[in-house]
Amino acid sequence: MESIIVRGNGALSGQIPIAGAKNACLTLMPATLLSDEPLTLTNAPRLSDIRTMTELLQSLGAEVSTTQDGQVLVLSSQKLSSTRADYDIVRKMRASILVLGPLLAREGRAEVSLPGGCAIGARPVDLHLRALEAMGAEMELRDGYVHASAPGGLKGGVFEFPTVSVGATENALMAATLAKGTTVLKNAAREPEIVDLAQCLRRMGARIAGEGSRTITIEGVDRLGGATHPVVTDRIELGTYMLAPAICGGEVECLGGRIDLVGAFCEKLDAAGISVAQTGAGVKVSRTNGGIRAVDVTTEPFPGFPTDLQAQMMALLCMAEGTSVLEEKIFENRFMHAPELMRMGADIDVSGGTATVRGVERLKGAPVMATDLRASVSLILAGLAAEGETIVNRVYHLDRGYERVEEKLGNVGAHIERVSGQ
């Protein structure tokens, strides 16, 4: 099993290119199922989750090819051979549920395994099903599968999400593009990935208004065509690499970054004493003078502070001057990185959905274990500023969401390497 070894060695300097968004690309790829014409995605990230979604789409009869070292995906669903998404693939990744809406809209039926999961909470799919039922779909849960049907096709409807759900908004948005009539989604998610999906679907011929707001209106069309669409910048990768110079000191420019994608996060960095500036090429982050100030963080749906940056932010606050309180309001069980940070000398108390972090003067390298995707990179960030050597085990989590992390951090001066058999 592979591990990553990090040796703390001071300030960082240079540029880090930011990839296309994993969560956006995983949503855009199933959109191919809505059309018999090719969909080309540029700026695609090169990640294991993308390979899993490729495998799933191919199992349904779609053709997927890559060019430009994997950064361009060409998808074609001219002839689908199946409407069943098997457990053996779906269990690997929760985003697999996003084939449900497109299959139902185009084929009038779908069998999709209930997804496997993350260790960060239950994350049920009930909102996905209820939104599709509002468009006339019939749902039955049987033998671990969602059996969905709409023999006469989906019909426009109105659905108000009782709680904000990014995935359910995406599934419903895709399905509504081919529904008969007009669909209105209320209390919809506002994330940049939703906006990106709507822009891609519009390029394919969909009629959508209101993405990025709480109410999205979709006027169904008879068919969608092909399109070429660039995947939006990954705001979570952006925020993660912005934290590297914040933790270690120095100055790093994140190429392709946009402050508007991480506004609430940037506000917290500013409060912590970190300098952030938009440049012509991206976002520049520096900490050249003074220490890190303690700040309180509460995770919220966009445009609030992202839950996917909470673990990384905790790594920064472990070395802040004073006490910080982090409140996790999106997922339960999302402080599993805290005990691992404590192995490195962090002073953290966790009580339910709240973590109290008292800053320490320095962290010390130690063997630690990644428990999920974002936790794994938080431990790497902590290791960059720790004394001595940090060995991060179970880094297969990391490869689901970060491409070439050793190369990107190594190019700005980090001492980091991947090894086998640790």
C-alpha positions as CSV (number, residue, x, y, z in Angstrom):
1,M,0.0,0.0,0.0
2,E,1.3,3.4,-0.9
3,S,2.1,6.2,1.5
4,I,3.2,9.8,1.2
5,I,6.1,11.1,3.2
6,V,6.3,14.8,4.0
7,R,9.2,16.6,5.6
8,G,8.6,20.1,6.9
9,N,11.1,22.5,5.3
10,G,9.9,26.1,5.6
11,A,8.4,28.6,3.2
12,L,7.0,27.8,-0.3
13,S,7.4,29.8,-3.5
14,G,6.1,29.4,-7.1
15,Q,3.0,28.5,-9.0
16,I,0.5,25.7,-8.8
17,P,-1.9,25.0,-11.7
18,I,-5.4,24.2,-10.5
19,A,-7.3,21.4,-12.3
20,G,-10.9,21.2,-13.4
21,A,-13.4,20.5,-10.7
22,K,-13.8,16.8,-9.8
23,N,-17.4,17.4,-8.5
24,A,-18.3,19.3,-11.7
25,C,-16.8,16.8,-14.0
26,L,-18.5,13.9,-12.3
27,T,-21.8,15.7,-12.9
28,L,-21.1,16.7,-16.5
29,M,-20.1,13.2,-17.6
30,P,-23.6,11.6,-17.0
31,A,-25.1,14.5,-19.1
32,T,-23.9,12.5,-22.2
33,L,-26.8,10.1,-21.5
34,L,-29.3,12.8,-22.4
35,S,-28.2,12.9,-26.0
36,D,-27.2,10.7,-28.9
37,E,-24.6,13.2,-30.0
38,P,-21.0,13.6,-28.6
39,L,-20.2,15.7,-25.5
40,T,-16.7,16.9,-25.2
41,L,-15.4,18.1,-21.8
42,T,-12.1,20.1,-21.7
43,N,-10.1,20.9,-18.6
44,A,-11.0,17.5,-17.1
45,P,-9.2,16.4,-14.0
46,R,-7.2,13.2,-14.1
47,L,-8.5,11.3,-11.0
48,S,-9.6,7.8,-10.0
49,D,-13.2,9.0,-9.5
50,I,-13.2,10.1,-13.2
51,R,-12.1,6.6,-14.2
52,T,-14.9,5.1,-12.1
53,M,-17.5,7.3,-13.7
54,T,-16.0,6.3,-17.1
55,E,-16.4,2.6,-16.2
56,L,-20.0,3.2,-15.2
57,L,-21.0,5.0,-18.4
58,Q,-19.3,2.4,-20.5
59,S,-21.3,-0.3,-18.7
60,L,-24.4,1.4,-20.0
61,G,-23.1,1.5,-23.5
62,A,-21.6,4.9,-23.7
63,E,-18.2,5.4,-25.4
64,V,-15.6,7.4,-23.6
65,S,-12.2,8.4,-24.9
66,T,-9.5,10.8,-23.7
67,T,-7.0,13.0,-25.4
68,Q,-4.4,15.6,-24.3
69,D,-3.1,13.4,-21.5
70,G,-6.6,12.8,-20.1
71,Q,-7.6,16.5,-19.9
72,V,-10.1,16.2,-22.7
73,L,-13.0,13.6,-22.4
74,V,-15.1,12.7,-25.5
75,L,-18.3,11.0,-24.5
76,S,-20.9,9.5,-26.9
77,S,-24.1,7.8,-25.9
78,Q,-25.5,7.2,-29.4
79,K,-26.7,3.7,-28.5
80,L,-27.3,2.7,-24.9
81,S,-27.1,-1.1,-24.2
82,S,-28.3,-1.0,-20.6
83,T,-30.3,1.1,-18.1
84,R,-28.9,-0.8,-15.1
85,A,-26.1,0.7,-13.0
86,D,-24.6,-2.3,-11.1
87,Y,-23.6,-2.3,-7.5
88,D,-20.1,-3.5,-8.2
89,I,-19.3,-0.1,-9.9
90,V,-21.8,2.2,-8.0
91,R,-20.5,1.1,-4.6
92,K,-17.1,2.8,-5.3
93,M,-18.5,6.3,-5.6
94,R,-21.6,8.2,-4.5
95,A,-21.7,10.4,-7.6
96,S,-22.8,7.3,-9.5
97,I,-26.4,8.1,-8.5
98,L,-26.2,10.9,-11.0
99,V,-27.0,8.6,-13.9
100,L,-30.5,8.0,-12.5
101,G,-32.1,11.3,-13.8
102,P,-30.6,11.2,-17.3
103,L,-31.4,7.5,-17.9
104,L,-35.0,8.1,-16.7
105,A,-35.4,11.2,-18.8
106,R,-34.1,9.6,-22.0
107,E,-35.1,5.9,-21.7
108,G,-38.1,6.1,-19.4
109,R,-36.6,3.6,-17.0
110,A,-33.5,3.0,-14.8
111,E,-32.2,0.5,-12.3
112,V,-29.5,2.1,-10.2
113,S,-27.8,0.5,-7.2
114,L,-28.0,2.5,-4.0
115,P,-24.5,4.1,-3.8
116,G,-21.7,3.0,-1.6
117,G,-20.5,5.6,0.6
118,C,-18.1,7.8,2.3
119,A,-17.1,7.5,5.9
120,I,-18.4,11.0,6.5
121,G,-22.1,10.4,7.0
122,A,-25.2,8.7,5.7
123,R,-25.8,11.2,2.8
124,P,-29.2,9.5,1.8
125,V,-30.6,9.7,-1.7
126,D,-34.2,10.3,-0.7
127,L,-34.2,13.9,-2.1
128,H,-33.0,12.6,-5.5
129,L,-36.0,10.3,-5.6
130,R,-38.6,12.8,-4.4
131,A,-37.5,15.4,-6.9
132,L,-37.9,12.9,-9.7
133,E,-41.3,11.7,-8.4
134,A,-42.4,15.3,-8.6
135,M,-41.9,14.9,-12.4
136,G,-44.1,11.8,-12.5
137,A,-41.5,9.1,-12.0
138,E,-42.5,5.9,-10.1
139,M,-39.9,4.7,-7.7
140,E,-39.4,1.4,-5.9
141,L,-36.5,0.3,-3.7
142,R,-35.9,-3.4,-4.1
143,D,-32.9,-5.6,-3.4
144,G,-30.6,-2.7,-2.9
145,Y,-31.6,-1.0,-6.2
146,V,-33.7,2.0,-7.2
147,H,-36.1,0.8,-9.8
148,A,-37.4,3.9,-11.5
149,S,-39.9,4.2,-14.4
150,A,-41.7,6.9,-16.3
151,P,-43.5,5.0,-19.1
152,G,-45.1,8.1,-20.7
153,G,-42.0,10.2,-20.1
154,L,-41.3,12.7,-17.4
155,K,-43.6,15.7,-17.0
156,G,-42.8,19.2,-15.7
157,G,-43.5,19.7,-12.0
158,V,-42.6,21.9,-9.0
159,F,-40.4,20.6,-6.2
160,E,-39.0,22.4,-3.2
161,F,-36.1,20.8,-1.6
162,P,-36.6,20.6,2.2
163,T,-32.9,20.9,2.6
164,V,-30.3,22.1,0.1
165,S,-28.8,19.1,-1.8
166,V,-26.2,19.6,-4.5
167,G,-26.5,16.1,-5.9
168,A,-30.3,16.0,-5.9
169,T,-30.4,19.4,-7.6
170,E,-28.1,18.1,-10.3
171,N,-30.1,14.9,-10.9
172,A,-33.4,16.8,-11.1
173,L,-31.9,19.5,-13.3
174,M,-30.6,16.9,-15.9
175,A,-33.9,15.0,-15.8
176,A,-36.0,18.1,-16.3
177,T,-34.3,19.1,-19.5
178,L,-36.2,16.4,-21.4
179,A,-39.4,16.5,-19.4
180,K,-42.7,17.6,-21.0
181,G,-43.5,21.1,-19.8
182,T,-41.9,23.3,-17.3
183,T,-40.1,22.2,-14.1
184,V,-39.4,24.6,-11.2
185,L,-36.8,23.6,-8.6
186,K,-37.1,25.6,-5.4
187,N,-34.5,25.9,-2.6
188,A,-32.0,24.6,-5.2
189,A,-28.3,24.4,-4.5
190,R,-26.3,27.4,-5.7
191,E,-22.8,25.8,-6.0
192,P,-20.6,26.8,-8.9
193,E,-20.9,23.1,-10.0
194,I,-24.6,23.6,-10.5
195,V,-24.0,26.7,-12.6
196,D,-21.4,24.9,-14.6
197,L,-23.8,22.0,-15.3
198,A,-26.6,24.4,-16.4
199,Q,-24.2,26.1,-18.8
200,C,-23.2,22.8,-20.3
201,L,-26.8,21.7,-20.7
202,R,-27.7,25.0,-22.3
203,R,-24.9,24.4,-24.8
204,M,-26.6,21.1,-25.6
205,G,-29.9,22.9,-26.2
206,A,-31.6,22.9,-22.9
207,R,-33.7,25.8,-21.7
208,I,-32.7,26.8,-18.2
209,A,-33.0,29.9,-16.2
210,G,-32.0,30.8,-12.6
211,E,-29.0,28.6,-12.0
212,G,-27.0,30.1,-9.1
213,S,-30.1,31.3,-7.4
214,R,-32.6,29.4,-5.1
215,T,-35.1,28.9,-7.9
216,I,-34.2,27.1,-11.2
217,T,-36.7,27.0,-14.0
218,I,-36.3,24.4,-16.8
219,E,-38.5,24.3,-19.9
220,G,-38.3,20.8,-21.3
221,V,-37.2,20.2,-24.9
222,D,-37.7,17.2,-27.2
223,R,-34.0,16.4,-27.6
224,L,-30.5,17.6,-26.7
225,G,-27.5,17.8,-29.0
226,G,-23.8,17.6,-28.7
227,A,-21.5,20.3,-27.2
228,T,-18.0,21.2,-26.1
229,H,-17.7,22.5,-22.6
230,P,-14.8,23.5,-20.3
231,V,-15.0,22.1,-16.7
232,V,-15.0,24.9,-14.2
233,T,-11.9,25.3,-11.9
234,D,-11.9,23.1,-8.9
235,R,-12.6,25.4,-6.0
236,I,-11.7,22.8,-3.4
237,E,-8.3,22.0,-4.9
238,L,-7.9,25.8,-5.2
239,G,-8.6,26.3,-1.5
240,T,-6.4,23.4,-0.5
241,Y,-3.3,24.8,-2.3
242,M,-4.0,28.3,-1.1
243,L,-3.6,26.9,2.4
244,A,-0.1,25.6,1.7
245,P,1.7,28.9,1.8
246,A,-0.7,30.0,4.6
247,I,0.6,27.1,6.7
248,C,4.2,27.1,5.7
249,G,4.8,30.8,4.9
250,G,6.0,32.1,1.6
251,E,4.0,33.1,-1.6
252,V,2.2,30.8,-4.1
253,E,0.1,31.7,-7.1
254,C,-2.6,29.3,-7.9
255,L,-3.0,29.4,-11.7
256,G,-6.6,29.5,-13.0
257,G,-8.0,30.3,-9.5
258,R,-10.9,32.7,-9.0
259,I,-11.7,34.4,-5.7
260,D,-15.4,34.4,-6.5
261,L,-15.4,30.6,-6.3
262,V,-14.1,30.7,-2.7
263,G,-15.3,34.0,-1.3
264,A,-16.3,32.8,2.2
265,F,-13.1,30.9,2.5
266,C,-11.0,33.9,1.5
267,E,-12.7,36.0,4.1
268,K,-11.6,33.5,6.8
269,L,-8.0,33.6,5.4
270,D,-8.0,37.4,5.6
271,A,-9.2,37.2,9.2
272,A,-6.4,34.8,10.0
273,G,-3.8,37.2,8.6
274,I,-3.2,35.6,5.2
275,S,-2.9,37.8,2.1
276,V,-5.0,36.8,-0.9
277,A,-5.1,38.7,-4.2
278,Q,-6.6,38.0,-7.6
279,T,-4.1,38.2,-10.4
280,G,-4.3,38.1,-14.2
281,A,-3.3,34.4,-14.0
282,G,-5.0,33.2,-10.9
283,V,-5.0,33.8,-7.1
284,K,-1.8,34.7,-5.2
285,V,-1.5,33.8,-1.5
286,S,1.2,34.8,0.9
287,R,2.2,34.8,4.5
288,T,5.4,36.7,4.9
289,N,5.1,38.4,8.2
290,G,3.5,37.6,11.5
291,G,1.7,34.5,12.8
292,I,-1.7,33.0,12.1
293,R,-4.7,34.4,13.9
294,A,-7.4,32.2,15.3
295,V,-10.8,32.3,13.6
296,D,-14.1,30.6,14.0
297,V,-15.5,28.6,11.0
298,T,-19.0,27.3,10.3
299,T,-19.6,25.1,7.2
300,E,-22.6,26.0,5.1
301,P,-23.9,25.4,1.6
302,F,-22.5,27.8,-1.1
303,P,-21.8,30.7,-0.9
304,G,-20.9,29.8,2.7
305,F,-17.7,28.1,3.9
306,P,-17.3,24.7,2.1
307,T,-17.5,21.6,4.2
308,D,-14.8,20.2,1.8
309,L,-12.3,22.7,3.1
310,Q,-13.0,22.3,6.8
311,A,-10.3,19.6,7.4
312,Q,-7.7,21.6,5.6
313,M,-8.6,24.8,7.5
314,M,-8.3,22.9,10.7
315,A,-4.7,22.0,9.8
316,L,-4.0,25.8,9.5
317,L,-5.7,26.7,12.8
318,C,-3.7,24.1,14.7
319,M,-0.9,26.6,14.6
320,A,-2.9,29.8,15.1
321,E,-2.4,32.1,18.0
322,G,-5.4,31.6,20.2
323,T,-8.5,29.3,20.1
324,S,-10.6,28.6,17.1
325,V,-14.0,26.9,16.9
326,L,-15.1,24.9,13.9
327,E,-18.7,23.9,13.5
328,E,-19.6,21.3,10.9
329,K,-23.2,21.7,9.8
330,I,-23.2,19.7,6.5
331,F,-22.1,16.2,7.3
332,E,-21.8,14.2,10.5
333,N,-18.6,12.2,11.3
334,R,-16.4,14.8,9.5
335,F,-13.8,15.4,12.3
336,M,-12.1,12.0,11.9
337,H,-8.9,13.8,10.9
338,A,-8.8,15.5,14.3
339,P,-7.2,12.4,16.2
340,E,-4.6,12.1,13.5
341,L,-3.7,15.8,13.8
342,M,-3.5,15.3,17.6
343,R,-0.9,12.6,16.9
344,M,1.2,15.4,15.4
345,G,0.8,17.5,18.6
346,A,-2.4,19.4,17.8
347,D,-4.6,20.5,20.7
348,I,-8.2,19.7,19.6
349,D,-11.4,18.8,21.5
350,V,-14.3,17.4,19.5
351,S,-17.9,17.4,20.8
352,G,-20.6,16.4,18.3
353,G,-20.4,18.7,15.4
354,T,-18.0,21.2,17.0
355,A,-14.3,21.1,17.2
356,T,-12.3,23.5,19.5
357,V,-8.8,24.0,18.3
358,R,-6.2,25.6,20.6
359,G,-3.2,26.7,18.5
360,V,0.2,25.2,19.4
361,E,3.6,26.7,18.6
362,R,4.6,23.8,16.3
363,L,3.5,20.4,15.1
364,K,5.7,17.3,15.0
365,G,5.9,14.7,12.3
366,A,4.3,11.3,13.0
367,P,2.8,8.3,11.2
368,V,-0.9,9.2,10.5
369,M,-3.7,7.5,8.6
370,A,-6.1,9.2,6.1
371,T,-9.7,8.5,6.8
372,D,-11.3,10.2,3.8
373,L,-10.4,12.4,0.8
374,R,-10.2,15.8,2.4
375,A,-8.7,14.4,5.7
376,S,-5.8,12.9,3.7
377,V,-4.8,16.3,2.2
378,S,-5.2,18.1,5.6
379,L,-2.6,15.7,7.0
380,I,-0.2,16.5,4.1
381,L,-0.7,20.2,4.7
382,A,0.1,19.8,8.4
383,G,3.1,17.7,7.6
384,L,4.5,20.5,5.4
385,A,4.8,22.7,8.5
386,A,5.7,20.0,11.1
387,E,9.1,19.3,12.5
388,G,10.6,16.1,11.1
389,E,8.9,13.5,9.0
390,T,5.2,12.8,8.6
391,I,4.1,9.5,6.9
392,V,0.5,9.6,5.6
393,N,-0.9,6.1,5.1
394,R,-4.0,5.0,3.1
395,V,-3.5,7.7,0.5
396,Y,-5.8,6.0,-2.0
397,H,-8.4,8.4,-0.7
398,L,-6.2,11.3,-2.0
399,D,-6.1,10.0,-5.6
400,R,-9.9,10.4,-5.8
401,G,-9.7,14.1,-5.6
402,Y,-6.2,15.5,-6.2
403,E,-4.1,14.9,-9.3
404,R,-0.3,14.8,-9.0
405,V,-0.2,16.3,-5.5
406,E,3.4,15.4,-5.0
407,E,4.4,17.1,-8.2
408,K,2.4,20.2,-7.6
409,L,3.6,20.8,-4.1
410,G,7.2,19.7,-4.9
411,N,7.4,22.3,-7.6
412,V,6.9,25.1,-5.0
413,G,9.5,23.8,-2.7
414,A,7.8,21.1,-0.6
415,H,9.7,18.0,0.4
416,I,7.1,15.3,-0.5
417,E,7.3,11.9,-2.0
418,R,5.1,8.8,-2.6
419,V,6.5,5.5,-1.5
420,S,5.2,1.9,-1.6
421,G,5.1,-0.6,1.3
422,Q,5.0,1.8,4.2
